[in-house]
Amino acid sequence: MIDADLRHPNVAKTLGLEPKVGLVEFLAGQVSLDDVLILDEASGMYVLPVIAGSACANPPDLLGSASMRALLDKLKTEFALVLLDSAPVLVVSDTRVLGQACDKLVFIAKWEETPRTAAVEAVQVLRQFEVDIAGVVFSRL
């Protein structure tokens, strides 16, 4: 699981992890992959977190970088499934850029909270960027 929401990371916090370094530091070449991958004992899942407050001047550039693509390619060879948690589609361009590097994207919308028009617009935007949408999940149903 990669926390790819560089603006509002929450994967580590949700899982109760306290990482010292994360995705931004790895992509900047400051640390190795072994330094950033954390095994979450409760789920058995490896997590690549983002540290809240990590300095990233331009998240779309970092997420669309050759380093990010190389990371995803490497992780695909080592794990059966690589999940990414990313920012909302319509708020920033991060997910649109990142979606192009992923095999599939699952669009998640909060039941009875995400306006239908926003969900439709988000899917249309992703399609314009040729993101392969595997399906839609409604959360908090």
C-alpha positions in Angstrom: 0.0 0.0 0.0 1.5 3.3 -1.1 0.2 6.5 0.4 0.4 8.7 -2.6 -1.7 11.6 -1.2 1.2 14.0 -0.7 -1.0 16.8 0.5 -3.1 15.0 3.1 -1.4 11.7 3.9 -3.4 9.4 6.2 -2.5 5.8 5.6 0.2 5.6 8.3 -2.0 7.4 10.8 -5.0 5.2 10.1 -2.9 2.1 10.6 -1.2 3.5 13.7 2.3 3.5 12.2 4.9 6.1 13.0 7.3 6.3 10.1 10.4 8.4 10.1 10.8 8.6 6.3 8.5 8.0 3.4 7.7 8.3 -0.3 8.9 11.8 -0.8 12.3 11.1 0.8 12.6 7.9 -1.3 11.8 9.6 -4.6 14.3 12.4 -3.8 16.9 9.7 -3.5 17.6 10.3 0.2 16.7 6.8 1.4 16.4 3.3 0.1 13.2 1.3 -0.5 14.1 -0.9 2.5 14.2 2.3 4.7 10.6 3.3 3.8 8.7 0.0 3.6 7.0 -0.8 6.8 5.3 -4.1 7.6 1.9 -3.5 9.3 1.7 -6.5 11.6 -2.1 -6.3 12.0 -2.8 -6.7 8.2 0.4 -8.3 7.0 0.6 -5.6 4.4 3.7 -3.6 3.5 3.1 0.2 3.6 5.1 2.9 1.9 3.9 6.0 3.8 4.1 9.8 3.3 5.3 11.7 6.3 3.0 14.6 7.2 4.8 17.8 6.5 7.3 16.3 4.0 8.5 19.0 1.7 7.2 18.6 -1.9 7.1 21.7 -4.1 5.1 20.1 -6.9 3.3 16.8 -6.1 2.1 16.1 -9.7 5.7 16.4 -11.0 6.9 14.0 -8.3 4.1 11.5 -8.8 4.5 11.6 -12.6 8.3 11.3 -12.4 10.5 8.6 -13.8 11.4 7.7 -10.2 7.8 7.0 -9.4 7.3 4.9 -12.5 10.5 2.9 -11.6 9.2 2.4 -8.1 5.9 1.1 -9.3 7.6 -1.2 -11.8 9.9 -2.6 -9.1 7.0 -3.1 -6.6 5.0 -5.0 -9.3 7.7 -7.5 -9.6 7.9 -8.0 -5.8 4.3 -8.0 -4.8 1.1 -9.6 -6.1 -0.8 -6.4 -5.7 0.2 -2.8 -5.3 -2.4 -0.4 -4.0 -2.1 3.4 -4.0 -4.2 5.8 -2.0 -4.3 9.2 -3.7 -5.9 12.6 -3.5 -9.4 13.4 -4.7 -9.6 13.6 -8.5 -11.3 17.0 -8.9 -9.4 18.9 -6.2 -5.8 18.5 -7.6 -4.2 16.9 -10.7 -2.1 14.4 -8.6 -4.4 11.5 -9.2 -4.9 12.1 -12.9 -1.1 12.0 -13.3 -0.6 9.0 -11.1 -3.5 7.2 -12.7 -1.6 7.1 -16.0 1.2 5.1 -14.3 -1.2 2.5 -12.8 -2.6 -0.6 -14.4 -6.1 0.0 -13.0 -7.8 2.6 -10.9 -10.7 2.0 -8.6 -12.8 5.1 -8.1 -14.1 5.5 -4.5 -17.0 7.7 -3.6 -18.6 8.3 -0.3 -22.2 7.1 -0.3 -24.7 9.9 0.0 -21.9 12.5 0.4 -20.2 12.6 -3.0 -22.5 14.5 -5.3 -23.5 12.5 -8.4 -22.4 15.3 -10.7 -18.9 15.4 -9.0 -18.5 11.6 -9.4 -19.5 11.7 -13.1 -17.2 14.7 -13.7 -14.3 12.9 -12.0 -14.8 9.8 -14.1 -14.9 11.9 -17.2 -11.7 13.6 -16.3 -9.9 10.3 -15.6 -11.1 9.0 -19.0 -9.7 12.2 -20.7 -6.3 11.2 -19.2 -6.8 7.7 -20.5 -6.8 6.2 -17.0 -8.1 2.6 -17.0 -11.0 2.6 -14.5 -11.6 -0.9 -13.1 -14.8 0.1 -11.3 -16.4 2.2 -8.6 -16.7 1.5 -4.9 -19.1 3.3 -2.6 -17.7 3.7 0.8 -19.7 4.1 4.1 -22.7 2.4 2.6 
